[in-house]
Amino acid sequence: MTTTHYLDHAATSFPKPERVLAAVLHWFAAVGVSAGRGDGAGCRRAAIEVAAARAGIAALCNTSESSVAFVSGATEGLNLALRALLHHGDHVITTAFEHSSVVRPLRALQRERAISVEVIEPGPDGGLDAARLAPALAARPTRLVCATHASNVTGVCLDAAAMARAARQAGATFLLDASQTVGWLDVDVGADVVVASCHKALAAPPGLGFVAVRDGLRLAPQKQGGTGSSQALDEHPTDWPAAFEAGTPNTPALFGLAAALRALPPDTAGARLAAAVARCEQLEQLLADHTPIRLLRPPPGPRVPVTSFVHRDYDPAELGAMLDSAGFHVRSGHHCAPWLHRSLGTRAAGTVRVSPGADTPPASMQALADFLLAL
Ligand SMILES: Cc1ncc(COP(=O)(O)O)c(C=O)c1O
């Protein structure tokens, strides 16, 4: 059976908007080359689109264009930032909500550089009180605070602005993983470094992310190679953003991102996020009194459109497969967030996650609820 209800926008948004498809196709049909990799008009055209994409991300992060580097995704960006920021013996404070693209590099850096990692667990309501950061920072000199802006399992948003303030007061750097929020919410929260993928709420193709640093901060590049600039030198350039962009870029995805950003409403926290969150709330209301289902709802307050649940009688993977057969594309398992399941009580098998988009019709949620209630 083909999927009729796509409900996994937290993994990647689908379908991409027409304007994004048109921009990507235009690159394949009429451009085909990358900025700085040739002398022709196509390279100049590519440079214009890349500059537009860079300006758009710089505006979202309230930094200058030269402080935005494009990478292959949040995974590369987070690895890069963590490796650039953490040195031998450093202490880092992070949260139990983190994605594997933070958790696993930190684990590797514990072995390689003997860093120490303190993980703040969620409170009883499933949120994270940012006030808990100050005592942790006071207890020990801390190089870095690293937090996701929103959980990709429960949808709860963390108070990133308060965390950024606390980190700054303690002299620590604040790294924000905005993968689940950029395009939905304001990511200009005062972080020193913002990293995100562009293929979720921003609706660009996969294989593209960014590292945006506050003006004045410069990270050491973690890979060297061709940058299309300073080509006679055998040393890697130090100028940003070229220093961070070694290798032929993902220019078709950058064309898609530029097109997506041109159409992004100035009020990113507005109607589209509200529409998607309303779909989650609709589903949660429909399932709330159904005893076999335990909803892992976020506390009241800012959230992104993610609803996780477990079913008393079905393993999440089994239920995911059943839903797939019935035409619902959801995601089951741990959602690459290995730490959070300790507090959710879902370590063994994870959850079923439903993540609608702004254009998901209410009928999709009703059909999903009807299916689940009939089990
Ligand atoms: C919170 C969070 N961080 C990081 C990532 C990694 O993004 P990517 O796989 O595009 O590198 C994801 C992707 O699901 C995510 O949800």
The ligand as a Tripos MOL2 file, in Angstrom:
@<TRIPOS>MOLECULE
LIG
   16    16     1     0     0
SMALL
NO_CHARGES

@<TRIPOS>ATOM
      1 C1         17.6080   17.5500   17.1050 C.3       1 LIG1
      2 C2         18.3820   16.9970   15.9580 C.ar      1 LIG1
      3 N1         19.7000   17.2210   15.8780 N.ar      1 LIG1
      4 C3         20.4410   16.7570   14.8640 C.ar      1 LIG1
      5 C4         19.8920   16.0180   13.8450 C.ar      1 LIG1
      6 C5         20.7680   15.4800   12.7500 C.3       1 LIG1
      7 O1         20.4150   15.9920   11.5040 O.3       1 LIG1
      8 P1         21.0150   15.3570   10.1440 P.3       1 LIG1
      9 O2         20.6830   13.8950   10.1850 O.co2     1 LIG1
     10 O3         20.3000   16.0790    9.0570 O.co2     1 LIG1
     11 O4         22.4760   15.5970   10.1540 O.co2     1 LIG1
     12 C6         18.5180   15.7610   13.8730 C.ar      1 LIG1
     13 C7         17.8800   14.9460   12.7970 C.2       1 LIG1
     14 O5         16.9380   14.2510   12.9700 O.2       1 LIG1
     15 C8         17.7430   16.2660   14.9580 C.ar      1 LIG1
     16 O6         16.4260   16.0280   15.0390 O.3       1 LIG1
@<TRIPOS>BOND
     1     1     2 1
     2     2     3 ar
     3     2    15 ar
     4     3     4 ar
     5     4     5 ar
     6     5     6 1
     7     5    12 ar
     8     6     7 1
     9     7     8 1
    10     8     9 2
    11     8    10 1
    12     8    11 1
    13    12    13 1
    14    12    15 ar
    15    13    14 2
    16    15    16 1
@<TRIPOS>SUBSTRUCTURE
     1 LIG1         1 GROUP 0 **** ****
